[in-house]
């Protein structure tokens, strides 16, 4: 068994497509080191920050750690507060927006795409 630690102050920053006003950090997987079935990120949505509507490429779980975020999942609006979570199946058309005047922090866990071959 191996434990791989990513310190918050050393987490690699990345730039997710179709995001505006969002600081994103990889906690596990991809730039932060290999994982087998999922990766974990931390996203800080500034007031007005958003992830523009797109389909989830893989199974996804969002957990709001602080603040409040509005999630549109297949046309249904959900307002999530601290410690609320949502599971999105692959292909769910979703968007995320911080409609508040304070930053919101989101823990993101997304399945890795299946290995080909």
C-alpha positions in Angstrom: 0.0 0.0 0.0 1.3 3.4 -0.9 0.2 6.8 0.3 0.8 9.8 -2.0 0.4 13.1 -0.3 -0.4 16.3 -2.2 0.1 19.3 0.0 -2.5 22.0 -0.7 0.2 24.7 -1.3 1.9 22.4 -3.8 -1.1 21.2 -5.7 -0.6 21.8 -9.5 -2.9 24.4 -11.0 -4.7 23.5 -14.1 -7.1 25.3 -16.5 -10.3 23.4 -17.1 -11.9 24.2 -20.4 -15.1 26.3 -20.5 -14.5 27.7 -17.0 -14.3 31.5 -16.2 -13.5 33.0 -12.9 -12.4 29.7 -11.4 -9.1 28.7 -9.9 -8.6 24.9 -10.3 -6.0 22.7 -8.5 -5.3 19.0 -9.0 -5.1 17.2 -5.7 -4.8 13.6 -7.0 -4.4 12.2 -10.5 -3.0 13.7 -13.7 -0.4 16.4 -12.9 -0.5 15.5 -9.2 0.4 11.8 -9.8 -1.2 8.7 -11.2 -4.5 7.3 -10.1 -6.3 4.2 -11.4 -10.0 5.0 -11.6 -10.6 8.7 -10.7 -8.9 12.1 -10.2 -9.7 14.8 -7.6 -9.6 18.5 -7.9 -10.3 21.6 -5.9 -12.0 24.5 -7.7 -12.5 28.0 -6.2 -15.3 29.9 -7.9 -15.0 33.6 -7.5 -18.3 35.6 -7.4 -19.8 35.3 -10.9 -17.4 32.4 -11.7 -18.8 29.6 -13.8 -18.3 26.4 -15.7 -20.2 26.9 -18.9 -22.8 24.3 -20.0 -21.3 21.1 -21.3 -21.8 17.4 -21.0 -20.0 15.5 -18.2 -17.3 13.4 -20.0 -17.2 10.9 -17.2 -19.1 10.1 -13.9 -18.6 13.1 -11.6 -19.2 14.0 -8.0 -19.2 17.6 -6.7 -19.0 18.5 -3.0 -19.4 22.1 -1.9 -16.8 22.7 0.8 -17.6 26.4 1.4 -20.1 28.9 0.0 -23.0 28.2 -2.4 -23.1 27.1 -6.0 -25.9 26.8 -8.5 -25.8 23.6 -10.5 -27.9 23.2 -13.7 -28.1 19.4 -14.4 -30.1 18.5 -17.5 -32.2 21.7 -17.1 -33.0 21.2 -13.4 -31.5 23.9 -11.2 -30.0 22.9 -7.8 -28.5 25.3 -5.2 -25.9 23.5 -3.2 -24.5 24.8 0.1 -21.7 23.8 2.4 -21.2 20.0 2.4 -24.0 19.4 -0.1 -23.0 17.1 -3.0 -24.3 16.0 -6.4 -23.5 12.9 -8.4 -23.6 13.4 -12.2 -23.7 10.4 -14.6 -21.6 10.5 -17.7 -23.3 12.7 -20.4 -25.3 14.8 -17.9 -25.5 18.3 -19.4 -24.4 20.6 -16.6 -23.2 24.0 -15.7 -22.0 25.5 -12.4 -22.2 29.1 -11.3 -21.4 31.1 -8.2 -24.3 33.6 -7.9 -23.2 34.9 -4.5 -20.8 37.7 -3.5 -18.3 35.5 -1.8 -16.0 32.7 -3.2 -17.2 29.1 -3.2 -15.0 26.1 -2.9 -15.8 22.8 -4.7 -14.2 19.4 -4.4 -14.4 17.6 -7.7 -14.0 13.8 -8.3 -14.2 12.6 -11.8 -13.7 9.0 -13.2 -10.8 8.5 -15.5 -11.8 7.5 -19.0 -11.7 3.8 -19.7 -8.4 2.5 -21.0 -8.5 1.6 -24.6 -7.1 -1.5 -26.0 
